[in-house]
Amino acid sequence: MTITEPVRDDRPVADPAPPKTPQGQSRPPSQPQFISWVTLAMMTTASVANLRPAPSMALYGLAAVFLYLLPAVVFLLPTALVSAELASGWTGGIYRWVSEGLSKPLGFLAVWCQFAMTIAYYPSLLAYVASTFAYVIDPRLADNGLYVAIVIVVVYWAGVLISSRGTKAVAGLSSMGLVIGTLIPGVVLVVLGLAFLGQGNASAAPMDSGHLLPPWTGLASLVLIVGNFLSYAGMEMNGVHVSSLREPGKQFPRSVFAATGLVLLIFILPALAISWVMPGEDLSLTAGVMQAFQGFFDHFHVGWLTKVVGVLLVAAALGGMLAWLAGPSKGLLMVARQEGYLPPALQKLNKNGVQRNIMVAQGALTTVIALLYAFVPDVSSAYWIFSVITTQIYLVVYLLMFAAAVRLRRSQPDRPRGFRVPALHLVAGVGFAASLAAMCIGFVPPEQFGGGPLWRYLLTVGGGLFVLGFLTPLALLKFRKPHWVAPEHRESPVR
């Protein structure tokens, strides 16, 4: 296949006949279900905001405000606006957008990277879970690599077992995560921080105007901002709901700006609260949230609440993991069965209709990566490396999405769209440039990254991006066979 192979237009030729009632009468078409822009703003906030990145930004104190605002303007808003236009004109998600805008192989690369980023994402997420749960049993375990590796392996495979059964409890658990694991602990953290300062205690991080910007000591001083790009990832998923608004052109931008404000509050205020009580040199990137809670609770003589908050944060993180576990792999499976991108063994479903073989293969790689925690002296450094690899792989998706949006505006200008981005070329250009700059900066070790040699960092991050993000999908494209296409998607021979 060449990279210029056209994509079949799967739009229906004619509207289907109206459905019939049991008496044979035509049933009137169902009325569209509309949602308010406020509802969409809350849905977007729930899919993006969490407390996990707060420790990495708390290292910068007051400068965290700038480090959150900058990627919000140059990445978060362009992503939300561009994905809304694409979703309102083309169904099928990122694969359809990139396939029609660029080519099918690049569409596969996009959907593959959406899946592959989870291979590095789960170890970093579950390292956070392990360090958080350590404060429930023994805080000294938070920096124990062997303990973290065991938790990652055990919890991940338990998640695979649950997801392979097609449990309906996953949806309920993940929906409660925003409230019990983000909003409530976040509000408590900020309130305790304000009470701490109100008692006349000095902030651990300077809060004066001289620290509004991070100190410039070279590119390494800005590297942690790359993590914020992944923090904002997920805005494109809610673009599919743009057609559910009564006035998309007016209401979707309103929803995006409202969600952006809420997301920034959830990200910035807890990060500042952590910086008030935890000195940067003592802050763990995996256990920083729990360090702050323990510091506040001990100060107010209610230390026993640390374990309660730890349980809430762990429950919310596990709910999020279960919600994400089957999602990207299911999207990859659907594309693979249609186009034959994966071997038949990986396309098989279990009796519950779940792509268990893909999750098992993913789990084998996740286990290997998790075991690295047992051999890396600094758990925070390992956590940061896997976070960067995750971001690098996911940024490939956004680079392709922005390029496809511009190409589709040129190649299909008359395609009906429920929402059109004003000055699309400028908005998409800013998003593309920001994503590319973030990818380049990600290869610079942060100041907090131990004292390891540069070549080791570059080899780890670059190798992870190359092998997971490019080499594997290129190999699948090169060696795929015609019989890999699922029988229901094979074209009937012409007689």
Buried (B, 14 or more C-beta within 10 A) or exposed (E): EEEEEEBEEEEEEEEEEEEEEEEEEEEEEEEEEEBEBEBBBBBBBBBBBBBBBBBBBBBBBBBBBBBBBBBBEBBBBBBBBBBBBBBBBBEBBBBBBBBBBBBBBBBBBBBBBBBBBBBBBBBBBBBBBBBBBBBBEEBEBBBBBEBBBBBBBEBBBEBBEBBBBEBEEBEEBBEBBBEBBBBBBBEBBBEBBBEBBEEEEEBBBEBEEEBEEBEEEEEBBBBBBBBBBBBBBBBBBBBBBBBBBEEBBEBBBBBBBBBBEBBBBBBBBBBBBBBBBBEBEEBBBBBBBBBBBBBBBEBEEEBEBBBBBBBBBBBBBBBBBBBBBBBBBBBBBBBBBBBBBBBBEBBEBEEEEBBBBBBEBBBEBBBEBBBBBBEBEBBBBBBBBBBBBBBBBBBBBBBBBBBBBBBBBEEBEEEEBBBBBEEBEEBBBBBBBBBBBBBEBBBBBBBBBBEBEEEEBEEBBBEBBEEBBBEBBBEBBEEBEEEBBBEEEEEEEEE
